[in-house]
Amino acid sequence: MATDFFEKVYKVVKQIPAGRVTSYGAIASYLGAPRSSRAVGYAMNASHSDADVPAHRVVNRKGLLTGKHHFQGSNLMNQLLESEGVKVVDDQVQDLAYVFWDPTDELDEME
């Protein structure tokens, strides 16, 4: 069921530290569904009513703010990231390798 998958996604996203980002694909891979990046994106789109899910910390594999149009205001995702110290230029996270958070390296396997 999609909501079960979404809840697993939210559990991972809530672990992303401030000032770090991860990708849709990294989350999908961590959850054992490496071809489900798009489903992770759908989960992020559906999460905006939950302030506990820092959806702004999830970007595409190149660091692009592809989900920014799902935030209120045209620059909110960018502003949220920059308020945490993540540099964004032209809707792309700078120094991605430095700020990238890989759930596989950081989290124990979830049940």
Secondary structure as UniProt FT lines:
FT   HELIX           2..13
FT   TURN            14..15
FT   TURN            18..19
FT   STRAND          21..23
FT   HELIX           24..30
FT   TURN            31..32
FT   TURN            34..35
FT   HELIX           37..46
FT   TURN            47..49
FT   TURN            51..52
FT   HELIX           55..57
FT   STRAND          58..59
FT   TURN            61..62
FT   TURN            66..67
FT   HELIX           68..70
FT   HELIX           76..83
FT   TURN            84..85
FT   STRAND          88..89
FT   TURN            90..91
FT   STRAND          92..93
FT   HELIX           96..99
FT   HELIX           103..106
//
